[in-house]
Amino acid sequence: MSDSTPAIRLERDLSPARRAELGVEGWPLWKDAVGSRTLTVDAPEHSYLLDGSVTLTPEGGAPVTAARGDLVVIPAGACRWEVHAAVRRHYRSEALTPACCIL
């Protein structure tokens, strides 16, 4: 991984105060089935996991594993999602529309 490759930011076990600060409960919901897929987004995306577990690997970057209660901020670009247990998550993209479709 090069120093210029944006990394995934992970906040484990997000507190209720932090969730309220971010407004997580007002974000849309998304479900991801078990399996692998590559998603490409135009801008950073925040995901708060309500259920499940996933390993995320940004193109050219290091993998990060997240589970229920974790917040991940995924940089713009392609990211490989390896969903180990079905994920239900709140998400917020800094883009107006996603650059990809899932499932």
BELWOZI-V988983 format. One record per residue. N is the residue number from 1. RES is the residue in three letters. PSI is psi in degrees with one decimal (* if undefined). Layout:
{{N | RES | PSI} {N | RES | PSI}}
This chain:
{{1 | MET | 131.5} {2 | SER | 160.1} {3 | ASP | -21.7} {4 | SER | -6.8} {5 | THR | 121.3} {6 | PRO | 139.0} {7 | ALA | 156.8} {8 | ILE | 134.0} {9 | ARG | 134.1} {10 | LEU | 128.8} {11 | GLU | 113.9} {12 | ARG | 146.8} {13 | ASP | 61.3} {14 | LEU | 129.2} {15 | SER | 157.4} {16 | PRO | -37.5} {17 | ALA | -41.9} {18 | ARG | -40.7} {19 | ARG | -41.7} {20 | ALA | -41.4} {21 | GLU | -40.5} {22 | LEU | -17.7} {23 | GLY | 28.4} {24 | VAL | -43.9} {25 | GLU | -17.4} {26 | GLY | -5.6} {27 | TRP | 154.0} {28 | PRO | 160.2} {29 | LEU | 149.0} {30 | TRP | 146.0} {31 | LYS | 138.2} {32 | ASP | 124.6} {33 | ALA | 160.4} {34 | VAL | 136.9} {35 | GLY | -173.7} {36 | SER | 141.5} {37 | ARG | 156.4} {38 | THR | 126.5} {39 | LEU | 142.8} {40 | THR | 127.4} {41 | VAL | 152.0} {42 | ASP | -21.0} {43 | ALA | 165.1} {44 | PRO | 145.3} {45 | GLU | 134.5} {46 | HIS | 133.9} {47 | SER | 128.3} {48 | TYR | 117.9} {49 | LEU | 120.5} {50 | LEU | -32.7} {51 | ASP | 157.5} {52 | GLY | -174.4} {53 | SER | 150.0} {54 | VAL | 146.4} {55 | THR | 125.0} {56 | LEU | 131.9} {57 | THR | 106.1} {58 | PRO | 150.6} {59 | GLU | 121.2} {60 | GLY | 5.0} {61 | GLY | -178.6} {62 | ALA | 144.0} {63 | PRO | 148.8} {64 | VAL | 132.4} {65 | THR | 131.0} {66 | ALA | 155.4} {67 | ALA | -178.1} {68 | ARG | 131.0} {69 | GLY | -7.4} {70 | ASP | 149.5} {71 | LEU | 130.7} {72 | VAL | 142.2} {73 | VAL | 113.4} {74 | ILE | 127.5} {75 | PRO | 160.3} {76 | ALA | 148.4} {77 | GLY | -163.1} {78 | ALA | 141.3} {79 | CYS | 130.5} {80 | ARG | 126.3} {81 | TRP | 119.1} {82 | GLU | 97.4} {83 | VAL | 116.2} {84 | HIS | -37.8} {85 | ALA | 134.2} {86 | ALA | 131.5} {87 | VAL | 135.5} {88 | ARG | 127.3} {89 | ARG | 151.9} {90 | HIS | 141.7} {91 | TYR | 156.1} {92 | ARG | 124.8} {93 | SER | 144.0} {94 | GLU | -5.0} {95 | ALA | 158.1} {96 | LEU | -36.0} {97 | THR | 147.5} {98 | PRO | 154.7} {99 | ALA | 10.7} {100 | CYS | 170.1} {101 | CYS | 147.8} {102 | ILE | 140.9} {103 | LEU | *}}
